[in-house]
């Protein structure tokens, strides 16, 4: 489990997820909140960090988030490409996987700052590998395998994140 150096927390929501479907459902609920933040009063994009070991369910959660935006195709972790863009009706969602990143400076070469805008949702797996370059998250989600399921902890790290996490249903 990775912790961020920033002590600012605006709220925490924890839930046990029994299986794959429960992880998708949590992602869908989170995605609905993210979608509302883009189109509602907030009119803001968001940055979501996903934390957890290999196989913890990070990409499965991302599939649920994308489903809330209307994506019905396959969702794979962009381990080799670093980013997978999803141009959807109501938003552009960028799914990053920095597992194979050798040095955070590599992100500057790919123009990382251009992805993080007020009209985009950025979901980042293995965020700690981009430390010092990536912006701070609005939401940190930690997935921890437990028995047959997983624990999910959603920590709001900004006022935008607080509004989204507050409305998550599970």
Secondary structure, DSSP 4 states (H G I P E B T S, - for coil): ----S-----EEEEEEE-SHHHHHHHHHHHHHHHHHHHHSSS---EEEEEE--TTSSHHHHHHHHHHHTT--S-----TTTSEEEEE-SS-EEEEEE-TT-S-TTHHHHTTGGGT--TTEEEEEESGGGGTTTSPPPSEEEEEEEETTEEEEEEEE-SHHHHHHHHT---
